[in-house]
Amino acid sequence: MDISSSTTSLATSNTTASAASTSPTSDFDTFLRLLTAQIRNQDPLEPADSTAYTAQLATFSNVEQSVKTNDLLAQMIQRLDTQQISGASDWIGMEVRSSGPIAHQGGETELHTRINPVADRADLVALDAQGAEVARQAIDPDGETLRWPGMGLDNTIPDGIYTLQVEAWAGERQLDTTAVDHYAQITEVVLGASGTDLVLNGGIRLPADQLQSIRRPVE
């Protein structure tokens, strides 16, 4: 009798239904009970080859070891994440530089641009959380820093979360849009779905691997 067909008939019988509901990869005792029942219920006229049982045992052993290895790796990753978040907690109160969204809560923020050197004009564009343009202002294409909103415009920009970018031109040719960097203070460190996240002013979450630099707050 074929081993796979014997196992199938065994799994569907009333006497072994409860045992078959448990995965052999998570319960070695269940697997042994299934194997023992399989041997008892085999056709005596066509007994299974003993090497087939040995192969089953070897296969299960390999699967069981793989499961244990995966569990061990998951535990190690969790410990590393815990250590990472513990170390990153020392960053609370520090300022990190990134090109992510910026929280406008009145006042001005210093921005750092990376404008193509061939540009002869450029605009700083502010997008709201839905990606709609809410403000645009001409900036010096040769400048590397600027204040935003700047020029008395802070009262015209409602408090909120914005994404800033620079659109630049060389003559009539539009160049690639570039991101804008800024510094924001860390208020919290949390363990996110993909690792450690830094919570910045305004509740913005920044994955720790996306920060560009970190510094003490500028007085």
C-alpha positions in Angstrom: 0.0 0.0 0.0 1.3 3.5 -0.8 2.3 5.5 2.2 0.6 8.7 1.1 -2.7 7.0 0.5 -2.5 5.2 3.8 -1.9 8.5 5.6 -4.8 10.1 3.8 -7.2 7.4 4.8 -5.9 7.6 8.3 -6.4 11.3 8.6 -10.0 11.0 7.6 -10.9 8.2 10.0 -12.9 9.1 13.1 -10.4 7.5 15.5 -7.6 9.8 14.4 -9.4 13.0 13.4 -8.3 14.9 16.5 -4.7 13.9 16.1 -4.7 14.8 12.4 -5.9 18.3 13.2 -2.4 19.1 14.7 0.4 19.8 12.3 3.3 17.3 12.7 5.7 20.3 12.3 4.5 21.7 15.6 3.8 18.4 17.5 6.3 15.6 17.2 4.2 13.3 19.5 1.3 13.7 17.2 3.5 12.7 14.2 4.7 9.6 16.0 1.1 8.6 16.8 0.1 9.0 13.2 3.0 7.0 12.1 2.3 4.2 14.5 -1.4 4.1 13.4 -0.2 4.1 9.8 1.9 1.0 10.5 -1.0 -0.7 12.3 -3.5 0.0 9.5 -1.3 -0.9 6.5 -2.3 -3.7 4.2 -0.5 -6.9 5.5 -0.4 -8.2 1.9 1.3 -5.0 0.7 3.3 -3.7 3.7 5.2 -0.5 3.3 8.9 -0.5 2.8 10.7 0.2 6.1 13.0 2.6 4.3 9.9 4.7 3.5 9.2 5.1 7.3 12.9 6.0 7.8 12.6 8.7 5.1 9.5 10.1 6.7 11.2 10.3 10.1 14.2 12.0 8.5 12.0 14.5 6.6 10.0 15.4 9.7 13.2 15.8 11.7 14.5 18.2 9.1 11.3 20.2 9.1 11.2 20.2 12.9 14.7 21.6 13.1 13.8 24.3 10.5 10.9 25.3 12.6 13.0 25.5 15.7 15.6 27.5 13.8 13.0 30.0 12.6 11.7 30.4 16.2 15.2 30.9 17.5 15.9 33.5 14.8 12.6 35.3 15.6 13.6 35.5 19.3 17.0 36.8 18.3 15.5 39.5 16.1 13.1 40.5 18.8 16.0 40.8 21.3 18.0 42.9 18.8 15.0 45.2 18.2 14.7 45.6 22.0 18.3 46.5 22.3 18.1 48.9 19.4 15.1 50.7 20.8 16.8 50.8 24.2 19.9 52.4 22.7 17.8 54.8 20.5 15.9 56.0 23.6 19.0 58.1 24.4 18.2 60.1 21.3 15.0 61.6 22.8 15.4 65.3 22.8 18.0 65.2 20.0 17.4 66.6 16.5 17.6 64.4 13.4 18.0 65.4 9.8 15.8 63.9 7.2 13.9 64.6 3.9 10.6 63.3 5.3 7.4 65.3 6.0 7.7 68.4 8.1 5.4 69.6 10.9 4.5 73.3 10.7 3.4 74.6 14.0 4.1 78.3 13.5 7.4 80.0 13.1 10.1 79.1 10.6 12.2 76.1 9.9 15.6 76.0 8.4 15.7 74.0 5.2 18.7 72.4 3.3 18.3 72.1 -0.4 20.1 70.1 -3.1 19.4 72.0 -6.3 21.0 71.0 -9.6 23.9 73.3 -10.2 22.8 74.0 -13.8 19.5 75.4 -12.6 18.9 79.1 -13.2 15.6 79.3 -11.3 13.8 77.3 -8.7 10.6 77.1 -6.7 10.0 75.6 -3.2 6.7 73.7 -3.3 4.7 72.7 -0.2 2.3 69.8 -0.5 -0.3 68.9 2.1 -1.0 65.4 3.6 -3.1 64.6 0.5 -0.4 65.6 -1.9 -2.1 68.8 -3.1 0.0 71.9 -3.6 -0.7 74.5 -1.0 2.1 77.0 -1.4 4.9 77.9 -3.8 7.6 80.4 -3.6 10.6 81.3 -5.7 14.0 80.6 -4.1 17.7 81.2 -5.0 18.8 78.3 -7.1 22.4 78.8 -5.8 21.4 78.8 -2.2 21.9 75.8 0.1 19.7 76.9 3.0 16.6 78.9 3.5 13.9 79.6 6.0 10.3 78.3 5.5 7.7 79.7 5.3 9.9 82.8 5.5 9.3 86.3 4.3 6.4 86.8 6.7 4.4 83.9 5.2 4.3 81.8 8.4 0.8 83.2 9.2 -0.5 82.2 5.7 0.4 78.5 6.2 -2.0 76.6 8.5 -0.5 74.3 11.1 -0.1 70.8 9.7 2.1 68.2 8.1 3.7 69.1 4.8 6.1 67.6 2.2 8.5 70.1 0.7 10.3 69.8 -2.6 12.2 71.9 -5.1 11.2 72.3 -8.7 14.1 73.8 -10.8 14.6 74.8 -14.4 17.5 75.4 -16.7 16.1 77.9 -19.2 12.8 76.3 -20.4 13.9 72.8 -19.4 12.5 71.5 -16.1 15.0 69.5 -14.1 14.4 66.7 -11.7 12.4 67.5 -8.6 14.6 67.3 -5.5 13.8 66.7 -1.8 14.4 69.2 1.0 16.1 68.3 4.3 15.3 69.7 7.7 16.0 69.0 11.4 13.2 67.9 13.8 13.3 67.0 17.4 12.8 63.4 18.6 9.9 63.1 21.1 9.6 59.3 21.3 11.2 56.1 20.2 8.9 53.2 19.3 9.2 49.7 17.9 7.4 49.7 14.5 6.4 46.9 12.1 9.8 47.1 10.3 12.0 48.1 13.2 12.7 51.2 15.3 10.7 54.3 14.5 11.5 57.8 15.7 8.5 60.0 16.6 9.3 63.6 15.7 7.5 66.9 16.4 4.0 66.9 15.2 3.7 63.1 15.6 5.7 62.3 12.4 7.2 58.8 12.4 10.6 58.4 10.8 12.2 54.9 10.5 15.5 55.0 12.2 17.4 53.9 9.1 16.1 56.9 7.2 17.8 59.6 9.3 20.8 61.3 7.8 22.4 62.8 10.9 21.7 63.5 14.5 22.7 66.5 16.6 22.0 68.3 19.9 19.3 70.9 19.7 20.6 74.2 18.4 20.1 77.0 21.1 
